[in-house]
Amino acid sequence: MIFSSDNAGPAAPEVMAALMRANEGYAAPYGNDPIMDTVRSLIREAFEAPDAMVHLVATGTAANVLSLACLCPPWARVYTHEAAHIEEDECGAPEFYTGGAKLQLLPGDHGKIAPETLRAAIEGTDHGFVHTVQRGAVSITNLTESGAAYTPDEVAALSSIAKEFDLPFHMDGARFSNALVGTNATPADMTWKAGVDALSFGGTKNGLLGVEAVIFFDPAKAWEFELRRKRGAHLFSKHRYLSAQMEAYMTDDLWLSLARRANAAARKLSDGILALEGASMLHPVDGNEIFAAFPRGAHRAAMAAGAQYYLWPFNQSLDGPDHEPLSCRLVCNWATTDEMVEEFLSVISNA
């Protein structure tokens, strides 16, 4: 009963098989391998973006911060949600890789930024005054850190404001596949058609061993990204092992199939939790993350039975009255089975 993180899940068998194939013989290094040519074609086709520039890195942090470094100068600010991954989980890497750009943190329910909030923040920046941090870029996360999905219309509403002020628009898509299948959107509708300039296209949380793609829908920034990737020590020499993972991911829509499995498991789990007396959901279950509250006694029973997940926020205690609700985060992945979900629900229901 492992619900601690989708990072805890295994790599998909198709991905492991692709790595074994890629391991045969020799291949040019540093992204010049023939598999990478296939990856570019597959991603461009999936996103209906024949001119998009596609580069691979090994981590989501690298994808986010190298992208933002290309989009935002050191003397400017990145408008983002106060709970965004680039704020809470990247150890100052955005500021470091941009050379000092400031993150301006915006509130919003379920990890989403409302258009009026973004507009007020941009208009409130003392733009053109040499003593202040300037307007730089906008970054949103989809799925959000609260498990909610932006629809294409919601993305477009925010990007149109960014474009009004001539600001580039970045999407952190570590769980992009989960957001996509959760909204029944197309990759193009969710990204460049909605005004996204650069996408951090996640794979590690959705069945890959460790690779993310950075997609620039405007290729003008692609060369700068390559330079920053090399300078930042994120250019793999044996790049074919990144390419092989992403090729398997994009072939026959494996990436969407894996995300559908994870989302379906989360829906089954959340429905079962809501059947408990005193249980509630803190955020919408639009993808593979669940933020729920249910009685402390059920948490104790689940953890005693071997369930792994996090109380959320972390400062809660298992000590206290059984009936008192505690909130938690549970995350499903492509390999989460019905049996795992049913066992968890049986334990907490009996408690």
Phi, psi and omega per residue, in radians:
M1 nan 1.270 -3.067
I2 -1.786 1.863 3.133
F3 -2.184 0.376 -3.069
S4 -1.249 -0.668 -3.091
S5 -2.951 2.610 2.998
D6 -1.235 -0.287 3.019
N7 -1.183 -0.364 -3.113
A8 -1.393 -0.239 -3.106
G9 -1.295 2.833 3.138
P10 -1.348 2.916 2.985
A11 -1.367 2.608 -3.123
A12 -1.191 2.530 3.139
P13 -0.987 -0.638 3.134
E14 -1.079 -0.574 3.137
V15 -1.267 -0.766 3.117
M16 -1.101 -0.668 3.103
A17 -1.130 -0.669 3.121
A18 -1.131 -0.656 3.100
L19 -1.118 -0.686 3.115
M20 -1.137 -0.688 3.090
R21 -1.127 -0.726 -3.112
A22 -1.168 -0.366 -3.084
N23 -1.402 -0.062 -3.126
E24 -1.464 2.179 3.054
G25 1.282 -2.632 -3.030
Y26 -2.020 2.733 3.073
A27 -2.678 2.604 3.121
A28 -1.085 2.511 -3.086
P29 -1.535 -3.139 2.966
Y30 1.024 0.586 3.078
G31 1.525 0.123 3.102
N32 -1.672 0.199 3.134
D33 -1.282 2.614 -3.119
P34 -1.127 -0.442 3.115
I35 -1.103 -0.620 -3.133
M36 -1.131 -0.571 3.065
D37 -1.068 -0.707 3.107
T38 -1.158 -0.707 3.127
V39 -1.028 -0.811 3.131
R40 -1.019 -0.778 -3.119
S41 -1.122 -0.756 -3.122
L42 -1.124 -0.757 -3.130
I43 -1.217 -0.739 3.105
R44 -1.063 -0.686 3.115
E45 -1.173 -0.790 -3.111
A46 -1.091 -0.618 -3.087
F47 -1.689 0.077 -3.132
E48 0.925 0.751 -3.032
A49 -2.345 1.381 -3.023
P50 -1.127 -0.343 -3.117
D51 -1.773 0.022 -3.100
A52 -1.109 2.512 3.054
M53 -1.747 2.308 -3.022
V54 -2.153 2.209 3.084
H55 -2.318 2.656 -3.098
L56 -1.985 2.505 2.986
V57 -2.379 2.990 -3.024
A58 -1.605 -0.317 -3.054
T59 -2.319 2.706 3.079
G60 -1.173 -0.611 3.086
T61 -1.054 -0.794 3.118
A62 -1.066 -0.743 3.137
A63 -1.048 -0.801 -3.107
N64 -1.169 -0.894 -2.955
V65 -1.336 -0.577 3.068
L66 -1.206 -0.631 3.060
S67 -1.097 -0.857 -3.103
L68 -1.124 -0.573 3.099
A69 -1.095 -0.540 3.090
C70 -1.364 -0.393 -3.019
L71 -1.751 -0.397 -3.004
C72 -2.278 2.170 3.124
P73 -1.290 2.877 -3.057
P74 -1.087 -0.451 -3.048
W75 -1.646 0.235 -3.079
A76 -2.096 -3.126 -3.092
R77 -2.141 2.625 3.038
V78 -1.827 2.079 3.099
Y79 -1.444 2.127 -3.074
T80 -2.654 2.956 -3.127
H81 -1.295 2.601 -3.097
E82 -1.119 -0.374 3.106
A83 -1.837 0.254 -3.107
A84 -1.087 2.640 3.113
H85 -1.040 -0.647 -3.125
I86 -1.167 -0.301 3.079
E87 -1.638 -0.802 -2.930
E88 -1.668 -0.332 -2.913
D89 -2.331 0.297 -3.095
E90 -2.211 0.333 2.882
C91 0.941 0.604 3.133
G92 1.378 0.150 -3.120
A93 -1.069 -0.667 3.095
P94 -1.034 -0.767 3.124
E95 -1.150 -0.684 -3.107
F96 -1.163 -0.868 -3.037
Y97 -1.306 -0.457 3.062
T98 -1.430 -0.147 -3.110
G99 1.439 0.298 3.052
G100 2.174 0.094 3.120
A101 -1.013 2.543 -3.070
K102 -1.668 2.423 2.994
L103 -1.568 2.122 3.038
Q104 -1.722 2.047 -2.957
L105 -1.638 2.249 -3.068
L106 -2.024 2.465 3.110
P107 -1.392 2.958 3.072
G108 2.864 2.494 -3.114
D109 -1.148 2.451 3.023
H110 1.043 0.471 3.110
G111 1.421 0.100 -3.114
K112 -1.745 2.572 3.028
I113 -1.700 2.264 3.083
A114 -1.447 2.559 -3.127
P115 -0.952 -0.730 -3.111
E116 -1.169 -0.542 3.089
T117 -1.187 -0.770 3.122
L118 -1.108 -0.798 -3.128
R119 -1.036 -0.789 -3.122
A120 -1.084 -0.678 -3.129
A121 -1.164 -0.764 -3.131
I122 -1.176 -0.790 -3.136
E123 -1.145 -0.490 -3.138
G124 -1.379 -0.128 3.088
T125 -1.353 2.256 -3.097
D126 -1.343 1.246 -2.997
H127 -1.211 2.371 3.080
G128 1.566 -0.031 3.118
F129 -1.707 2.097 -2.923
V130 -1.093 -0.368 -3.066
H131 -1.520 -0.057 -3.057
T132 -2.064 2.785 3.045
V133 -1.223 2.337 -3.010
Q134 -1.529 2.986 3.015
R135 -1.215 2.393 -3.060
G136 -2.204 -1.265 -3.066
A137 -2.687 2.935 3.070
V138 -2.082 2.380 3.094
S139 -2.313 2.231 3.049
I140 -2.116 2.839 -3.119
T141 -2.064 2.277 -3.112
N142 -2.480 1.959 -0.079
L143 -0.981 2.680 3.057
T144 -1.284 2.989 3.108
E145 -1.199 -0.121 3.052
S146 -1.810 0.124 3.073
G147 1.474 0.141 3.140
A148 -1.626 2.632 -3.125
A149 -1.860 2.356 2.885
Y150 -1.358 2.343 2.984
T151 -1.412 2.852 3.061
P152 -0.973 -0.665 3.122
D153 -1.127 -0.669 3.122
E154 -1.199 -0.664 3.069
V155 -1.095 -0.790 -3.110
A156 -1.108 -0.626 3.130
A157 -1.102 -0.677 3.121
L158 -1.319 -0.749 -3.095
S159 -1.161 -0.555 3.127
S160 -1.139 -0.585 3.069
I161 -1.207 -0.755 3.095
A162 -1.026 -0.779 -3.115
K163 -1.157 -0.567 3.101
E164 -1.035 -0.557 3.140
F165 -1.810 0.224 3.090
D166 1.056 0.730 3.134
L167 -1.896 2.349 3.076
P168 -1.211 2.735 -2.985
F169 -2.208 2.105 -3.103
H170 -1.980 2.496 3.039
M171 -2.110 2.154 2.984
D172 -1.452 1.847 -3.080
G173 -1.928 0.817 3.086
A174 -0.983 -0.622 3.059
R175 -2.041 0.660 -3.125
F176 -1.016 -0.720 -3.112
S177 -1.098 -0.669 3.118
N178 -1.182 -0.679 3.088
A179 -1.140 -0.681 -3.076
L180 -1.136 -0.898 -3.110
V181 -1.249 -0.451 3.095
G182 -1.224 -0.443 -3.133
T183 -1.871 -0.066 -3.093
N184 1.026 0.537 3.118
A185 -1.561 2.895 2.992
T186 -1.640 2.738 3.103
P187 -0.990 -0.692 -3.139
A188 -1.170 -0.758 -3.117
D189 -1.098 -0.575 -3.095
M190 -1.433 -0.250 -3.014
T191 -2.124 -1.762 -2.949
W192 -1.146 -0.552 3.092
K193 -1.192 -0.414 3.092
A194 -1.663 0.079 3.041
G195 1.746 0.180 3.123
V196 -1.338 2.277 3.114
D197 -1.579 -0.672 -3.110
A198 -2.461 2.399 -3.122
L199 -2.148 2.262 2.890
S200 -1.540 1.835 -2.975
F201 -1.695 1.849 -2.988
G202 -1.343 2.574 3.043
G203 -2.382 -0.530 -3.030
T204 -1.096 -0.657 -3.134
K205 -1.358 -0.078 -3.023
N206 -2.250 0.710 2.973
G207 1.779 0.053 3.063
L208 -1.674 2.767 -3.126
L209 -1.249 -0.654 3.137
G210 2.918 1.467 3.057
V211 -2.834 2.488 3.059
E212 -2.296 2.617 3.066
A213 -1.849 2.522 2.959
V214 -1.917 2.142 -3.091
I215 -2.017 2.049 3.018
F216 -1.763 1.997 -3.127
F217 -1.326 -0.405 2.930
D218 -1.815 1.940 -3.025
P219 -1.219 -0.025 -3.062
A220 -1.071 -0.488 -3.088
K221 -1.633 -0.016 -2.986
A222 -1.124 -0.740 -3.122
W223 -1.153 -0.716 3.083
E224 -1.046 -0.697 3.118
F225 -1.075 -0.752 3.134
E226 -1.032 -0.746 3.133
L227 -1.143 -0.761 -3.141
R228 -1.166 -0.649 3.109
R229 -1.083 -0.785 3.126
K230 -1.157 -0.837 -3.118
R231 -1.092 -0.559 -3.131
G232 -1.521 0.128 3.067
A233 1.188 0.574 3.134
H234 -2.036 0.258 3.045
L235 -1.664 1.991 -3.137
F236 -1.308 2.405 3.043
S237 -1.296 -0.906 3.078
K238 -1.491 1.121 -3.012
H239 -1.134 -0.402 -3.065
R240 -1.036 -0.428 -3.137
Y241 -1.335 -0.429 2.934
L242 -1.293 -0.814 -3.106
S243 -1.018 -0.746 -3.086
A244 -1.085 -0.690 3.112
Q245 -1.106 -0.821 -3.088
M246 -1.211 -0.584 3.080
E247 -1.089 -0.809 3.115
A248 -1.091 -0.685 -3.126
Y249 -1.033 -0.747 -3.045
M250 -1.523 -0.293 -3.091
T251 -1.283 2.278 3.125
D252 0.954 0.534 3.089
D253 0.993 0.619 3.096
L254 -0.981 -0.698 -3.098
W255 -1.023 -0.643 3.127
L256 -1.332 -0.653 3.112
S257 -1.091 -0.769 3.117
L258 -1.100 -0.722 -3.141
A259 -1.153 -0.663 3.114
R260 -1.093 -0.680 3.111
R261 -1.101 -0.792 -3.127
A262 -1.119 -0.773 -3.135
N263 -1.121 -0.709 3.139
A264 -1.116 -0.704 3.102
A265 -1.103 -0.718 3.135
A266 -1.145 -0.680 3.122
R267 -1.135 -0.754 3.110
K268 -1.085 -0.751 -3.140
L269 -1.152 -0.781 -3.110
S270 -1.177 -0.664 3.098
D271 -1.093 -0.704 3.130
G272 -1.180 -0.675 3.111
I273 -1.124 -0.727 -3.115
L274 -1.143 -0.325 3.096
A275 -1.311 -0.233 3.112
L276 -1.301 2.490 3.045
E277 -1.156 2.268 3.105
G278 1.473 0.096 -3.130
A279 -1.593 2.675 3.107
S280 -2.689 2.837 3.044
M281 -1.829 2.346 -3.141
L282 -1.470 -0.506 -3.112
H283 -2.435 2.805 3.065
P284 -1.074 2.561 3.065
V285 -1.739 1.466 -3.093
D286 -1.659 -0.146 -3.097
G287 -2.568 -2.142 -3.051
N288 -1.948 0.157 3.121
E289 -1.927 2.474 3.133
I290 -2.204 2.239 3.014
F291 -2.040 1.861 -2.986
A292 -2.260 2.798 3.006
A293 -2.221 2.320 3.045
F294 -2.680 2.925 -2.944
P295 -1.023 2.547 -3.096
R296 -0.989 -0.652 -3.134
G297 -1.054 -0.626 3.107
A298 -1.229 -0.647 3.056
H299 -1.080 -0.776 -3.123
R300 -1.080 -0.754 -3.130
A301 -1.129 -0.726 -3.118
A302 -1.119 -0.790 -3.109
M303 -1.224 -0.589 3.078
A304 -1.144 -0.511 3.134
A305 -1.468 -0.004 3.075
G306 1.805 0.058 3.111
A307 -1.168 2.418 3.132
Q308 -2.064 2.056 3.080
Y309 -2.897 3.065 -3.054
Y310 -1.967 2.371 2.838
L311 -1.151 2.477 -3.017
W312 -2.446 1.921 0.129
P313 -1.309 2.941 -2.988
F314 -1.242 -0.300 -2.978
N315 -1.434 0.178 3.095
Q316 -1.467 2.791 -3.092
S317 -2.164 2.520 3.033
L318 -1.327 -0.168 3.096
D319 -1.467 2.243 3.134
G320 2.529 -3.055 -3.095
P321 -1.098 2.441 -3.123
D322 -1.052 -0.633 -3.010
H323 -1.372 -0.290 -3.063
E324 -1.219 2.272 -3.114
P325 -1.310 2.441 2.992
L326 -2.090 2.498 3.137
S327 -1.662 2.685 -3.068
C328 -2.651 2.914 2.992
R329 -2.068 2.244 3.037
L330 -2.152 2.364 -3.093
V331 -2.198 2.249 3.070
C332 -1.704 2.772 3.070
N333 -2.361 -3.129 -3.042
W334 -1.057 -0.437 -3.073
A335 -1.689 0.038 3.092
T336 -1.151 2.140 -3.057
T337 -1.662 2.797 3.033
D338 -1.044 -0.642 -3.131
E339 -1.115 -0.689 3.118
M340 -1.121 -0.778 3.133
V341 -1.120 -0.796 -3.101
E342 -1.132 -0.656 3.098
E343 -1.106 -0.776 3.133
F344 -1.067 -0.829 -3.106
L345 -1.128 -0.621 3.114
S346 -1.133 -0.759 -3.126
V347 -1.083 -0.860 -3.073
I348 -1.272 -0.529 3.104
S349 -1.193 -0.750 3.126
N350 -1.165 -0.510 3.131
A351 -1.226 nan nan
